[in-house]
Amino acid sequence: MEISIIEKFVEKITHGKSERADRFYEIFSARGFLLDLDNHSGKVRLSEDSHADDGEFLEMLQHIDYKKICNKPHQDSLVLHNNEGAAQNRHPYFVNINTQLFDIDNNQYLTELV
């Protein structure tokens, strides 16, 4: 069976990365998410510069059929953070993303994602 262009792309960006958090970081960064990876703890989280809706969007991306779940437009813009009301705009993914919930070893999922 021939390797798809998506599989080649994912292999290229994750080459040498065996830890799940490292692979997740590379794949989702390539997808356009602003992420931080703490190499010491292995935690991946949304960067402070991420859009406020990125956490909700990541939750939808846990499912291969996320396109059916996503029913609102995603704003592709940075939100300049001020400390006013920061708590209510925070999603748990700004603290830690459970990378186990994302099927990054499934080629069909990666094709849909990319």
C-alpha positions in Angstrom: 0.0 0.0 0.0 1.3 3.4 -0.9 2.0 5.9 1.8 -0.2 9.0 1.6 1.2 12.5 1.5 -0.2 13.2 5.0 1.6 10.1 6.4 4.8 11.4 4.8 4.2 14.9 6.2 3.5 13.6 9.7 6.6 11.3 9.6 8.7 14.2 8.5 7.6 16.6 11.3 7.7 13.9 14.0 10.9 12.2 12.9 12.8 11.1 16.0 10.0 12.0 18.4 8.9 8.9 20.3 7.1 10.5 23.2 3.4 11.0 22.7 3.5 14.6 24.0 6.4 15.5 21.6 4.5 14.0 18.6 1.2 15.7 19.6 3.1 19.0 20.0 4.6 18.7 16.5 1.4 17.6 14.8 -0.9 20.2 16.3 1.7 23.0 16.0 1.9 22.2 12.3 -1.9 22.3 12.3 -1.7 25.9 13.5 -2.2 25.7 17.3 0.1 27.9 19.4 1.3 25.4 22.0 3.9 25.2 24.8 5.7 22.0 25.6 7.2 21.5 29.1 10.0 19.0 28.4 10.5 18.5 32.1 6.9 17.5 33.0 5.8 16.3 29.5 2.8 18.6 29.6 1.5 20.3 26.5 -0.7 23.4 26.9 -2.1 26.2 24.8 0.2 29.2 24.6 -0.8 32.4 26.3 -1.0 33.8 22.8 -3.6 31.3 21.7 -7.1 32.3 20.7 -9.7 31.9 23.5 -11.7 29.4 21.4 -8.8 27.1 20.7 -9.5 25.0 23.8 -13.0 24.3 22.7 -11.8 23.6 19.1 -9.2 21.1 20.5 -12.0 19.4 22.4 -13.9 18.9 19.1 -10.7 17.6 17.4 -10.7 14.6 19.8 -13.3 13.1 17.5 -12.6 12.0 14.0 -16.0 13.4 12.9 -15.2 16.8 14.4 -16.5 18.5 11.3 -20.0 17.4 12.2 -19.6 18.6 15.8 -18.2 22.0 15.0 -21.1 24.3 14.3 -19.7 27.7 14.8 -17.0 29.6 12.9 -13.5 29.6 14.4 -11.9 33.1 14.5 -8.4 32.9 13.1 -7.0 35.9 15.0 -5.0 36.5 18.1 -6.6 38.0 21.1 -4.5 40.5 22.9 -4.7 39.4 26.5 -5.4 41.9 29.2 -5.8 40.8 32.8 -9.4 41.9 32.7 -11.7 38.9 32.8 -8.9 36.5 32.0 -10.3 33.7 34.2 -13.6 33.4 32.3 -11.8 33.2 29.0 -9.6 30.3 30.1 -10.0 26.7 29.0 -8.4 23.8 30.9 -6.2 23.3 27.9 -4.3 26.5 28.8 -3.0 24.4 31.8 -2.7 20.9 30.3 -3.9 19.0 27.3 -4.5 15.3 27.8 -2.8 14.1 24.6 -4.2 10.5 25.2 -7.6 11.7 24.1 -6.4 12.5 20.5 -6.0 9.6 18.1 -2.7 10.8 16.6 -1.7 7.2 15.6 -4.7 6.8 13.3 -3.9 7.8 9.7 -7.5 8.5 8.9 -7.7 10.9 11.9 -4.5 12.6 10.8 -5.7 13.0 7.3 -8.9 14.6 8.6 -6.9 16.8 10.9 -4.4 18.1 8.4 
